[in-house]
Amino acid sequence: MSTPEGMIPIGELVDGDQVGREVYDASGVTRVVAVAHNGQKPVYRVQLKNGSFVEATPDHVVKAVAERRTQPQWLRVDELKPGMRLHLHPHRAKVRESALVLAGGGSSEESSDFAIDGQNRVAAAEAALAGWLQADGFVGQYEEGTNRSLTIEFQVATDEEYDWVVENLDLALPHIHRHVRDVETEDESLSCRRIRLYGEDLREFVEDWELLNRRTDIRVPSRLWTAPHDEIAAYLRSVFQADGYVTVQRSEGSERGRIAFGVISEKWTEDIQLLLNVLGIYSRRLRKQEKRDDRLDLHEVQISIGSERARFAELVGFISDAKQAKLFESLSLRGLKQCSDLREEEIVAIEDLGVQDVYDIQTESGEYLSNNVAVHNCFILSIDDSMESILDWIRREGVIFRGGSGSGVNLSKLRSSKEQLSKGGYASGPVSFMRGADASAGTIKSGGKTRRAAKMVVLDVDHPDIEEFVWCKAREEQKARVLEQAGYDMSLDSPDWASIQYQNANNSVRVTDAFMEAVEAGAEWNLTARTDGTVVETVDAKKLMRDIAEAAWQSADPGVQYDTTINKWHTLPNTSRINASNPCSEYMSIDDSACNLASLNLMKFRREDGELDVEAFEHAVDTVFLAQEIAVGYSSYPTPEIERNAKAYRQLGLGYANLGALLMSRGLPYDSDEGRAYAAAITALMTGRAYRKSAEIAARMGPFAGHQPNAAPMLGVMSMHRAAVGNIEHTESVPADLLGACRKAWDDVLDLGEVHGYRNAQATVLAPTGTISFMMDCDTTGVEPDFSLVKSKKLVGGGEITIVNKTVPMALDKLGYAPDEVKEIEAFIDERNTIVGAPYVKSEHYPVFDCAIGDRAIHYTGHVKMMGAVQPFISGAISKTVNLPETATVDEVAQLYSESWKLGVKAIAIYRDNCKVAQPLSGKADASQTLPVGAPAVSAPPVPLTQRRRLPEERTEVGRKFRVGDHEGYIHVGLYDDGTPGDIFVDIAKEGTALAGLMNCFMIAVSIGLQYGVPLEVWVSKFAHMRFEPSGMTNDADIRIAKSIPDYVFRWMGKKFLDVEQQEEVGILSPEVRARLAASYAGGEDKPAEPAVGEAAPPGQTALFNNWEDAVECAKCGGRMVRTGSCYTCRDCGTNTGCS
């Protein structure tokens, strides 16, 4: 495993349970979130042309290409063939503790201090000695003869080598006597000597560095894999000096250089190549066959690419002046090649290594340098009425939260606090155990981040502790209000808030049709014991429902899940019933299961005429659903039970986002029969095509493992979905091609399913898409309406601008308004934040522009009706919080629950504005800011504002083409009339990459700073000499090596525009600076320093958000967000958080 700390065997990561440790992946650094020892399995070695290799099981997937520079794909190891290529990242180096300065000098006097430089001088000296003994020394103990002591002997050929060994002996083994004797040699230029030490005092050193292994058994000492840079470099310096060479070849116009290390131990060269990888040095490994029978083949590690030789010179180097000079000569050759950060290495062989112990890890990014894929999203856990099961529930939740996922559990199997235990006394009850689980979740959080864990806790409505469950969070909310009034800080991140219990879960009550009918009839309702089913208590059903509504009115919890409706649409009734859901309530399936989520942006399928591109939408559904299905087998899961069920039932959760924007752009009101019909048809087509694809996959791969006992009921559910298509009302608003595609898709679902079955037990859900909606460029999330007609955008320099919703002109055009009229209407909306009273707009068109907030906000019943319209076409459920105004009443909440049940909705949650104490952004005044009565208001002195000096439209520019490593680009500098720079732009010759995008954004910020008067010298001093990748050789004679692209850009800017004194001050060695330094050295005169002129510090900047310290910042626009249920919504742009 390649990590920032060095190379670590994956077995050590697993055995040490090193969750949270940083490892490298294809994009940089990721973290380990789970580890697993998978027992013993067959293992293959995939050998690459440069000598690197990968060892993995046959079913492990790696990123491969069939031919160079083609689209990579994930392939199992048993699908690979020689000639294919794997992605190799040669520059994922160990993070260096201290800079090693070597490339600039080559004298032995300077470089002899190298191995003993740094914090651990003794360890570096020991590494240098260990490398020399392995390469050109002797370690052993004779059983016969006069000397039977443990002996080590160094053989050196030059005075420089002798000094290197002796200086390191003085540091590492100063107390042990040494014997030096000369060795005769035919070459008079050499001064060969042997340095011998012996005695038991050497035992610890020899065993620590594994020096008793000789000849073909020599390996790199294991302690070096995670050793500091100084130790690794000292070791490599010794072995390359003793058994290495450097060559420079010039012939017929070509020039080549090479560093090499050759020995008879193949395993040692494998290790040396890996150790060079730790320093980020790419190399090749090869075998040189020996023709003589009594000799072994020679194995070499070669460093041939120019950029890698330069890195070797900087980080390692040679001991002798002759080899060091030859190395620097190789760096002066013409056409020095650069090694790219990504190489496609050809597979030359695939070798069966037999059965071995196998380990695996799960990372945040889903891959590591062995390119493993892991995807897991939402989980449902099971629990039994035993202490072992309860404690295991908390443990399993912890594993899930650690990986950044969420879980749900139904606690209805646990005995209530009103039921006796077998040994006397009463049970604790589920609410009591919820305290412990809540504390655990609050401690672990989710994925190691600062956000709270995502979990759902469900209790059946006939549980004897249902009333305690209903009120548990509301009572804590009352406690929070009392504490706040007493002066305690009740913000979300405050330590005081940690004393408020049950805040890490969404609570939901599971209600049945029988209970809802009892509520309608005003009848009684029985609460039954968990052990024998006897009636423990009888309550008024209507009062219990009002308690649920009032608790939610006070604290937004509990939500309601409609158990009968959920299990009526269940495709696996013969396996188990559905007891719970994931935290956001969209995934509902059997216990101990998982769902892989994905969503489509509906606006991407809008044609120019405003209608849905049915054919493109169908194709997208087929493709994404197939990708989700493939991911099931390659994902990692937190528990064996979840893994078993996920692979046996293969539940998927395809969904969509931007429904509200699509309806508005088509000219349909969200809260209208026509809008609901259109939404229902789109949802029906998505689910129909998904199940159709599932049946097609089943024809090829077979149905899911648990299909056979559930075949008949699953076909029954499919028939219910198809029948619902025929029940869509107001279909006159649905285009004929869309409605026809819906009906055909569901006909195919039944026809194919009857023959082949289905590959997946579930196909679709409607998730809130809180995170991924950013990446998909969505205006609205999930099934939500558009948030507002006008959205505000925070500016980097302060202030904000307002932007009319981009869907508005689409809707106006669809409704038949002329382009000039559309512009006037947009201007009116931008000014008034409403469409009411806008010129030309007909009153009957107002409902089209109704949004979630504003003067014409959609009534909360409109949200529920939309959920009822699309629910019959969703396998799972809909994650949606219905927002209510602060003036809503408890009776209205109870009525909303009743309407949701009648509409066939599976689950619903409400949030009444300002119902929680810890809601970010409230309207309370800060008492500390209140002035005494009669006190005059004293205004602060005005702060002078810097004026921005913009460049004219036509300006003089200077430019430069540059190369850093294998990255090319262009610098463009716009100049003021006085020749000073006013803006700068850098174009990287890799358009569309993250590097190009970041450089564009960075240079815009720099340009604005220049125009507001930030001196160029400040920019140069801050960003010159910054070290990170990509780095390497440049095409600039004055700046030969750049530590990064910003390093080169700002050093070039300093060289171009700063005067000599400024250049010298920031460390830019331009020709003028070099000449000045040379003159000062020649003159040898020290001039007195002139006193520095003091400069007044700029006025302090007012702290941002100082009045809203506990507000959550919107990731999309930077605005403040308000709590909506368990999630947050931005009042500026409508962004909603939640599971993705």
N, C-alpha and C positions, 0 to 999 in steps of 0.2 A: 504494500500500500504506500503510495506517494503522499506524504503529508508535509505541512510546513516545518515539522520537526525532523524530517528525514524519512528514510525508508523503514517501514514497520511491517513485520509479518502480520497478515490478517488474523491469524490465530491468536496473536497477542491482543489485538483489539477486542476480539470476541471473548477470550478467556478473562481479560481484565474488565469486561463490561464497560468499555470506554465510550459510553453514550455521551454526546456533546463534543467529542474530540473533532478538531478540524482535519479534514482530508481534502485532497485536490480532486476536482472533476474537470470536465472539458472546458468549463467556463471560468474556472478559478478555484475558489475555496468553498466548500460546503461542510456541513456538520453531520456526524453520525447520530441517527435518532433511534436505531434499534440494531441489535446484533443477534446472530443465531449460529449455533453449531449444528450442522445438518447431518452429522454422523459420517459414515464412510460411504463413498460413492466412487465410481470410475472417474478418472481425471485424465485430461488430454493436455499436451503442451503444443501450442501453436507457435512455431518458430518463424521469425521474421528475417528478412534478408540482411538487415544490419546487425543481427545477432541477438536483438531483443526477443522476448518471448512472453506469452501469456499462458498460465496454467489454470484450467477451468473445467467444470463438469460439462458433459455433452449438451445439456439443456440451458447452459448459461448463454446469455446473449451479449454480443459485442457489436460495435459500430463498424461496418465494413462497406467497401466499395468494390464492384466488379472490375472497374477500370479507373485509371487515374482521373481525378477532377470530375467525377460523376456524383450524383446525389447519393449520400450514404444511406444505408438501411440497417435496421437491427436484425441480426441473424444469430441463430443458435450456433454453438461451436460445432455441432455435428452437421451443420449445413455449409460450413466453410470448405473451401478447396484451395489448393496451391495455385498461386497466380492472382488470387484476390488480394486486397490490401486492407490493412487495419489503420485506424487513426492513432498516431503516436504524437504525444505532446512532449517534446524534448526539453522544454525550458520551465517545467514545473519544479523549480528549485527549492531547496531548503531556505527558510527565512534566515538571513544572516544576522548574527548578534552584533558583529562589528565589521567595519569595512576593512578589507585587506588591500593595502596599497602595494602593488608589485609591478604592474605593467609599465610604469614610467621609468624604472631603473633596472639595472641588471648587474651591478657590481656585487661581488661576493660579500664585501664589507657591509653593505646595506642589507642584503637579503639574508645574511646569516642570522640576523635577529628575528627573522620571520617566525620560526617555529616556537620561539619562546615569548612571542608578543601576545598579550591578551590576558584575560582573567585567570585562566587555568594553565599556567606555564608548564607545570610538571606533567599534566596529562598530554599536552601537545608534544613535549619532549619524548614521553613514552611512546606516543604514536609514531614519531619519526624513527625511533630506535626499532620498534616492532616492524615497520615497513622495511627497514634496511636488513634486518635479520632474516626476514622471509625472502627477500630478493637476492641478497648477496652476503649471506652469513651462515652460521651454523648454530643450532640449538640441540642439545642432547646430553645424554649421560651414559658413559661406557660402563659395562658390567665387569670388564676385566682391565688390567693394566694398573699403572701407578696412580693415574688420575681417574677416580670414579665419581667425582663430584659433578653436579649439574653445571654445564658449561655453555656459555654463549660466546660467539666469536664474530666480529665484524671484519670484513675484508674491504679495504678502500684502495683506490688507485691513484688519487691525486691529493695534494695538500688541502684543497677545498673540501673534498669529501671527508678527509681526516678531521678537519676543523668542525664540520657539521656533526659528525658522530661524537667527537669529544665534548663539544659544547652541550649537546643534549644529554650525554652521560653525566656531566657535571650537575645538570639539573635533576635528572630522573634517578640516577644511581650514584650519588656522590660519595657514599660511604663504603663502596665495594672496590677492593683493590683491582687494578687492571694491569695486564701485561701487554706490552707493545713490542712487536718484532718486525723487522724489515723482511720483504720478500723480493728475491731477485727476479728481474724481468728483462727480456731482450729489448724492450722499448725504453730507451734512456730518458724519454720525456715523462715517464710515469714514475711515481714514488709509491709503490705498492707496500702496504703494511697490514698486519693483522692485529686486532685489538681483542684480547681475550679476558673474560671475567668468569669466575666460577665460585660455587658455594651455594648453600641452601638459602641464603638471603635472596637469591634470584628467583626462588620458587614462585612467590606471589606474582611477580612481574611476568614470568613466563606463562603461568596458568591464566592470569587475567587476559593476556593478549593471545592466548591459544597458539603458542609458538612451537609446541611439540609436534604439531602436524607438519610433515615435510613432503617435499616433491609434489606428487599429483594430489595430495590431500590438503595442500595449503588453501585456505580460504581467507577472505577478509574478516578480521576479528569482529564478532557480533556487536561489541560495544560501540563500534564506529557508526552503525546505521543511524543512531540518533545523537551522535556526538556533536559538539560545537564545530563550526567551520574551521577553526584553527587546527583542531586535531585531525580532521579529515584531510585538510590541505597538507599538513605536515607528513602524514602517512603517504599520500599520493606523491608528494615531492620526493620522498625517499625511494619509493619503488620505481618511479619513472627515471630517476637519476641512475639507479643501480641496474635496472633491467630494461631501460627505455632508450630511445634515440629520437633525433629530429633530423629531417632531411629537407633540402631545397634542391629542386631540379629545374634546370632551364634548358630547353631543347627546341629548336625549330619554332621559335616564337611563342612557345607555351611555357608557363611557369607554374610549378606545383610545390606545395609544402606538405609535410606530414609529421605528426608526432605519433610514436608507436611504443607499445609495451609488449614484450613477447616472453612467454614462459611455457612450460610443458603441462601446467595444470589448467585444464579447460574450465573447471569450476571457479578457479581463482579469477580468470579473465571475465567470466560471467559476473562475478562480484565486483570487479574493478569497473566494468561498464555501468553497473547499477550505482556504484559509489560516485562515478562521474555524473550520473543523472541527478544525484542528490545536490550537486553543485550547479545543475542546469547546463551540463556540457554534453553535447551530442557526440556519439562515437559509433564506430563500426567494429564488429568482431569477426575474425576469420581464422580458418585453420590452414597452416602450411604443412603439407604432407612431407614427411621425412623418408627419403629413399633408402637409407641405411637401416638394416634389420635390427641393429642393436640400439637404435635411437628412437625416442618418442616424437610424435608430431609436435610442431610448435603452434601455439595459439596466441594470436595477437589482438590487441585492442588498438585501433587507429583513430586518430583525430585529424581529419583531413580538411574539413571545411574551414575557410578563413575565419569566420566569426567565432567558431568554437576554439580555434587555436588562440585567438585573442582573449577569449574568456579563460582559457587555461593559463595564459601568460599572466592575466590579472589575478587569478585566484590561487594558482599552484606554482608554476614555474619550475626551473631547474636549479640545482645547487652550483654547478660549475659555470664559470664565465663562458666557456666555449659553447656549451649547449644552450645557455641563455642567449648568447649572441646569435646563434643559428636560429633560435626560436623567433627573435625579433626580426631577423632577416626574412623569415617566412611571412611575417606580417606586412612587409613592404612590397610584396609581389603585386604585379598588375592583376586587375580583375578579381580582387578578393571576394569570394562568394559569401552569401549570407544564408544561415540555416533558419528556415521559417519556424514559427511557433507551432505549426501543425504540419506533420509529415504523414504521407500515405505510404506505409511500409509494406512491401510485398510479402505474402506468406510463401515460404519455401518448403515447409514440411509441417505435418500434424502427427504427433507421436503419442501413442497410448502409454501412459505412465502407470496403469493399473489402478487398484483401489486405494484411496487415501482418505484421511480426515478432511472434511469439507467444511468451510466456514463461509458466512455471508454477512453483509452489513446492509442496513437501510440508511440512506442519507436524505437530507432535506431536498436536494435537487433530483433525487431519484437515480443518480448514477455516481460512479467514481471512476478512476482511471481505467478500471477493467470494464467500464461502460455497462454496468448492470442497470436495469430499469426497475423502478418500484413505484407503484401508484396506490395510494389508499386514501379514501376520503371520509366516509361516514360509517359508523358502526352501531349496532344494536346489541346489547349484552343481555344475558339471562341471569337470574338469581333464584336460589332456592331458600327455603326456610331453615337455614342452619348457619351456625356461626362461621364454619369453614367457607361456605359459599359467600357470605356477606363480606368477609375479609378478602376473599379472592376477587370479588366484584371491585372493591376499592383498588386492589393491586392492578387488575386488568385495565381499569379506567386510567390509572397512572401511566401505564405503558402507552395507551392510546393518546393521552394528552401530550406525553413526551414527544410523540411523533408529529404533533401539530394537528391531529384530527379531533373529531368530536364523537360522543357516544350518547346513547339513550338507554334507559332501563325502566321496566315496569316493576314496582316494588309490591305489587298486590299479593304475591305469594307469602310475604312476611306476616307473621301473626301480629295482631293489633295490640296496643297497650291495654286493651280490655280483656285479653285472653290469658289464661293461666298457663304456666310452664309445668312440665311433668314433675319437676322436683319442688314445686311450690313457688309462690310469687307470681308476678305478672311479666309478660314480655315487654321489651323496650318499645317495640313498635317501629314502623318504617321511618317516621319523622325523626326519631331519635338517631337512627343510623344515618339519616341524611346529613346530620350535623358533621359527623366524622368524614363522610365522603365529600362534603362541601369544603371542609378545611383542607383535605388532601388536594382537591382540585385547585383551590386558591393558592396553595403552596407551589404546585407543579406548574400551574398555568397551562399554556398550550404551546407546544413546540419550543419551550424554553424562552418564549417571548414575554413581553410585558402585558400582553392582552390577557383577559381572563379566559379560563377554560370554557369549552363549548360542550354542554351536556344537557340532556333532557331527562327529567324524572316524571314518571307517570304513575297514577294511582287510580284504580277502578272506583266507580262511584258507589259501589256497594260495600266498600271496605269500612270496617268500624271506625278507623281513624281518619275518615275522609274529611271531617270538619276541621280537625287539627291540621291536616295537610292543606286545606283550602286557605286557612287563615295564617299559616306559618310565616309567609313573606310579608303579608300586610301588617302583622304585629311587629315584625322587625322594622318595617317602614315607620311605624308609629314611634318605635324606640329611637330611630334615627332622627326624627323631628324633635324629640325631646332633647337629645344630645346636642343637636344643632342649636337649639334655643339656649342651652346651657353654655354655649361657647366652643363646643368641640368642632373640629374641622371634618365635615361630612363630604368632602370631595372624594372622587373615586379612587385617587391614588394616595389618599391620606392614611397613615397608620390607624387613625381613629375609626375609619370606615371598615377596617378589617374586623372590628368587633361585631359588625352587623352580619348575621348568619344567613345562610341559604341564598347568597347572592351570585353563586357560580353556576346556577342551573336555571333552566326554564322549566317551570312546573306545569303539568297539564292533567286535567281530570278526564278519565275515559268514561264516557256516558253511552248508554245503550238506547235503542228505540223504546224499550220498555220504560226506562226512566223518563225520557222525554214525553212519552204519552202520559205518564203519571203526573208530570209537571203540567201538561195541558189540561188534565182532568182534575187537578188539585187533590190527587190521591196521596196515600202514604207510601213510604219506600223503606224496604227492609235492608239493614246493614248486617251482613252475615259473617260468621266466624271463618277463619282460613283453614282450621283443622277439620271441622266436621260439617260445616255449612249451616249450622244452626243460627237462628236470628239472635243477634246480640242487642240490637236496638232498632226501633222503628221511628222514622222521622218524616216530616212533611216535605214531599218532593219539591213543591213550589218554593218553600222556604230555603231548602238546600240550594236550589238553582239561584235564588236571589243572593244567598251568601257567596256563591261562586262569582256572580256578577259584581257584588259589592266589593269583594276582595280584589278582583281585577280592576275595578274602578279606582280603588285606592292605590294599588301597587303594580298593575299590569299583569299580575299573575293570580290565579292560574289561567292557562288557556284551556280550550276544550277540544277533545278528540272524540269523534263519533264512531264508537266501536262497531256497531252493527253495520253501518255503511262501509267502514274499512274492510271488515271481513267478508262482506257481501261481494266485493270486487277482488277478493284474495285468490291468487292463482295456485296457491299451495295449501289448500285446506287439509289435505290428507297427510301433510307433513307436520304442520303445527299451525296454530292460529297466530294472528298478528297481535302482539301485546304492547308494543312501544314504537317509538320512532327515533330518528336522529334529532339533534338539537333544534333544527329549524323546521321539523315536522314534514318535510317533503318526501323523505324516504321512509317507507313503512313496509316491513317484511318480517320474516321469522326472526327469532332471537339468534344472537351470535352470527350475524351476517354483515355484509358490506356492500356498498354501492359505489360504482365509478361514475362520476358526474361529468357532463359536458353540456354546453349550450351554444345555440346558433343565434346570430344577430339578424333578426327578421328584416331590418332595413337594407341589408346587403342583397336581398332578393326582390327589392322593389324595382319594377321596370320604370322607364321614363314616363309611361302613361299613368303611373301611380298604382298599377295592379301588381299582384304577386307573380313572380316568375315561377310557375308551378314546377316546370321541368327542372330548373336549377335547384329549387328547394328539395325536390325529391332526391336528386343526385347527392346533394350535401348530406341529407339524412342518411342515405345508404352508406356513404363514405365514413362519416363520423361514427355511426353506429358500429360499423365493421372495425374501426380503430379501437373503440371502447371494448369490443368483444375480445380482440387480440390482447389487450392490456390485462385482462383478467388473469391469464395464466402467468404473466410475468411480474405481477405486483407482489409486494410483501405485505404481510398482515400481522397485527400485533399479538394474536393468540392463535394456537392451533385450531380451536373451535371455529373461529371466524374464517381462517384460511380454508378449512374443510368445507364449510357451507358456501363461502364465496365461489369456490371452484365447482361445487356440486350444483348450485342453482344459478350462478352467473347473472345476478341482478345488475342491470344497467340503469342509468338515469339521464337520458338525453332530454334536453329542454330548450327553451329559447329566451331571448331578451328583446327589449325594444318594441313590445307589443303596442304600448301607448303611442309611441312615435309613429308607428306604421298606420294605426287607425286615424290619427290626426292628419297625416300626410295624404290619406285617401279621402279625407273629408267626412269621416264618420265620428260622431260623438262617442266617447268612451262609455258614458252612461246612457246607452240607447239600445233598443232591440236590434237595430242594424249592426252596431258595433259588436255586440255580444255574438250575433250570428256569424259575423266574419271571423272573430277570434275563435269561435268553436270549430269552424271549418278548418282553419289553419292547424289548430291543435289536433283535430281528428286526422288530418293528413300526415302530420308528423308521427303520431303514434302508430297509425296504420302502416306507413312505410317502414317504421322501425321493426314492428312485428313481422312484416313481410320479409324483410332482410333476415330476421332471426330464423324464420322458417327455411329460407334459402340456405343459410349456413348449416342448419340442422340436416338438410338434405346431403350436404357434403361432409360434415363433421359429426353428425349425430346429435340428438337432442341433449339437453342438460341431464345430468346424472339422476336427478330426482323427478324427471318428467313422467315416467311410466305410471306411478301411483296417482299422479295428479293430472293425467292426460284429459280425462272427461271434464272435471271441473274447470280446467284451464280453457278448454274449448267453449265451455259455457260462458266464461267471462269474455272471451273474444266475441261471442254472439251478442252479449250485452253491449259491448263497444259498438258493434256494427249496427245494432238496433238504434243506438243513440244518435247515429248519423241521420237516420230517417226522422228522428224527433227534433232535429234542429229547426227552430221556428224562424220566420221572417227570412227565408232563404232567398227571397227576391233580391236582397242586397249582396248576395254572394255570387261572384262570377261563375258562369257555367263550367269553365274549365277546372276551377278549384273544387267545386262541389262534385263534379264528375270524377275527379282524381281521388277524392275522399272515398266515394262509394266503391270505386274499382279497387283501391288499396285494401279496404276491409273485406271485400269479396275474395281477393287473393289471400289475405291472412287466413281465412277459414279454409279455403280450398287447399292451400299448401300445408297448413297446420294439421289438417285431418290425415294427410299422407305422411308427412315427415316429422311432425311435432315441432317444437320450438327450441332454439338453442339457449334462450334466456327466459327466466321466470318473470322478470319485469323489464320494461323497456324505457319508460319515460317518467320524469318528475318535472316539476317547475320549481327550481331552486331560486333563491333571491339574487344570485349572480352578483353579489356585492363587490367582489374583488375582480373577477375576470371581465366584468362589464367595462372596466377601465381599458383593458387591453383590446377589447372588441370595438371600442369607440361607440358605445351605446349612450343614447340620451336617457333611456329609462331601463330599469332593471326588472327582470322576471316578467310578471304579469301586471306590473304597475302602470298607471297612467303617466303622461308627461307631468313633470314636477311643476313647472311654471312657464309662463310665456316669455318672461325676461329673466335671464340668468346673469349674475354678476361674476366678474373675473378679477381676482386680486392681481395687482401688478408688482413686479419685483421692486421697483423703486418707491413703492408706496401708493396708496390710493387704489381705485378700482374702476373698471369700465363695465358697462352693461351691454349685453348682447341679446338681441331678439332671438328666441328659439329658432334654430334653423329649420325646424319642421313647419313653422308658420307659413313661410312663403310657398312651400310645397302644397299645403292645404288650400291656401288662397288661389293658387293656380288651378288646382283640381276643381275648386268650386266655381271657376269661370271668371275670376277677376283679371283685368288687364295688367300688364307689367307696371305701368305707371301708377295704377291704383294700388298695386301691391307695395310699391315703395312708400307711398304716402301712408298706407295702413301700418307698415313696419315702423315708420318714424313716429306715428301716434302711439303705438304700443311701447316703443322705447322710452317715450317721454312720460306716458301715463301709467305704464305697467298694467294695462287692461285693454281689452278690445272693445269694451262697451263704449259706444259713442264714436268709434272710429269712422272716418269718412268712407262711404260706399258700402260698408259692411251691413248686410241684411240681418235683422234681429233673429231670423230663423237659423242663421249660421252661427250664432253665439255658442250654442252647446258644443260645436266641433272643437272649440278652443278652451273648453273647461279643463282645468288641471287639478293637481293634488292640493295646491294652495292658491290663494288669491281671492279676488272679489267673487269670482264664480267657481269656487272650489267644489269638486265633486262630492256629493253627499256620501256618507259612509255606507249607506245601503247600496250605492252604485258599485262600490268595491266588492261587496258580498255577492251581488248579482253576477258580476263578471266571473268571480270564482265558481259560482254555480253553473255558469254557461260552459266553462272549459273542463270542469272536473270529470265529467263522464268519459273524457278522452285521454285521461292521464292514468298510467299504471299506478303510480304512487299518489302523492298529494301535492298541494300547492303551499309553498312557504310564503306567507304574506301576513304582515301585521296591519290590521285595520286601524288607522289613526282616527281618534275622536277628538273633537274640540274640548277645551277645559270645561265648557258649560254642559257637556253631555251628562245625563242622569243615570242612576243605577238601573232604572226601569228600561231605559234605552239599550243599555248593555245586555240585559236579560233578553229583550226582544231580538236583539241582533243574534244572540246565540240560537234562539228558536228559529229565526229565519234561515240561518246557515244550515241547520239540520234539515229543514224542509226543502232546501235547494239541493241537497245531496253533497254538500261540502264535507270533506273528511276531517278537517281540523281548522281551527281558527284561533287567532290571538288578537287582543286589542291593546291599544295604548292610548290613554287619555292624557292630553298635554298637561305637563307640570304635575303629574301624579306621583313622581318620585323626588326624593330630597336631592339625590346625587345626579340630577339632570344637568348636564353642561348648559351654560347660557340661561340664566334666569334673570328676571327683571328687578332683583333686589338691589337697593342702594347700599353702598359701603358706608357704615356708620363712622368709620374713621375719617371720612372725607367731609362730614357734616360740619359746617361752621357754626359757632355760637351765635345766638340771636344778637343782631345788631353789629356783628363784626364785619368790617369792610372787606370786600373781596380784593386781594392783592394779586395783580397779574404779574407773571414772570416776565423778565426782560425778553424782548423778541430775539430769536436766534437767527442770525443771517443765513440765508439759504444760498447754496452754490448754484450758479447759473450754468446750464448746460450749453456748451459751445459746439454746435452742430457743424458738420462739414457741408460745404456747398454741394449741390447736385452734380456739378462738374468739378472734379478735383484731380490733382496729380497723384499718380500711384506708382509705387515701386514694388517689385515682386522678386521672388526667388523660388526656383525649383530645388527641392531638397529630397534627400533619402536618409532614412534612419532604419538600419537593419534592412528588412525586405519591404518596408513601407515607403512609398513615394508620395509626395504631396507638393502643394504650391502655397507660398505665403504671399498675401496681397495686403499692402499697407497703404491706406489713404492718407494724404498729407495736407496740412493746412498751408496757407500761403507762405508762412514763415519756415516751412520745411519740417515742422514737427509732426509726429504721427497722430492721427485723429481716430483711425479705426484700423482693425486688423482682422483678416479672415484667413483661415487655414483650410484648404481643401485636401482631404486625404483621398488617394486614388483607389478607394474601396467604398464606393457609394452605398449607402444603406446599412453600413455596419454600425455597431454600437460605438466604436472608436470614432468614426467620422461624425456621428451625431453628437457625441459628447464634446468633441473639439469645436464643432460649430457653436454649440451652446456656450462653451467656455469663452470663445473669442468674442461672441456678442457681449458677454458680461465685461470682458476686458475693454472692448470698444466704448461701452457706456461709461466705464470708469475713466478712461482717457478723456472723454468729452466733458466729464464733470470735474476734471482737473487733477485726478490722481496721477502723480508723476510717473513717467515711464521707468525711472530708476527704481521706484517701489515695486512695480510689477516684476522687473528683472531680478531684484534681490530676493523676492519671495519665491519665484518659480524656476529660476536657473538652478541647475545642479540637482533637481528632484530626480530620484531614481525609481523607476518602475518600467515594466515592459509595455510596449515594445521599445527596445534600445538597440544600440549597435553602431557599426561604422557608418559614417556619413560621406557625402560627396563634397564636403566643405574643407578646404585645405587648412583653415584656421581652427576648425572644430572637428577634429578627426573622429572622436567617439562621443556619441550623445547618450546620456543616461536614460532619456525618455524623449518623446516628441516635444512636450512643453519645455524641457531643458534646452533642446536645440533651438526652438522658436525664440525663446526669450534671450538666449545667449547671442543669437544672430541679431535680434532687435537691439541688444545692448551694443554689439559691435558696430551696428549701422548708425545708431542715433545718439548714443551717449558720448560725452567727451572722454578724454583719456583718463582723467582723474576718477570719473565715475566708473569707467570700465575697470580700472585697477581696484577700486573699492569693492566692487561686487565679484571680483575674481575672474574677469574675462580677459584672457591673454591674447589680445589682438596684436597685430604687428607693431602698432604704435606703442602699446603697453610694454611689449618685449623690448623695443628699442629704448624706451625710457628707463626700464629697469636695468638694462645693460649699461646705459650711460651712468646711472647712479652708482652701480657697483664699481664701474671703472674709476669714477671720481673719488669714491670712498668717503664722501663728505656727508655728514648728517646735518640736515637743516632743522632748525627749531620748528616745532609744530605751531601752526597758527591757532589761536584760541577759537573754539567753535562758537558760532553765533546761536544763542538759544532761540528756539522756535516755540511759539505758544501752541499748546495742545488744542486740537479742534474741540468745539463744544461737544459735550456728551450726548449720546443718542438716547432718546426715550426708549425704555424697554418695551418690546412688543408683547401684547397679550397679558400685561401685568395685572389687568383687572379680571382676567379669565384663565387663571392658572390651571383650573381643573377642566377646561374645555378640551374636547378632542378635535384635532386639526384634520380637515378634509385632505385626503391623499391626492385628490384630483385638482382642486382649485385653491387650497390653502385656507378656506373659510372655516368657521366654527360649526360643529355638528351638534345636533340635539338628539337625546335618547328617544328612540321609537321602539318600545318593547325592550327586547334584549339587544337590539342593534342601535345604530346611530344613523341619522339622516342629515345631510348638509342643507342648510336653508338657502344657500347661494346657488348651488348647481344641481341639487337633487340626488347626489350620490348617496347610496345606501350601503352600509356594511352588512355583513352576513356571510354564511358559508357559500363557497363558489362551486 
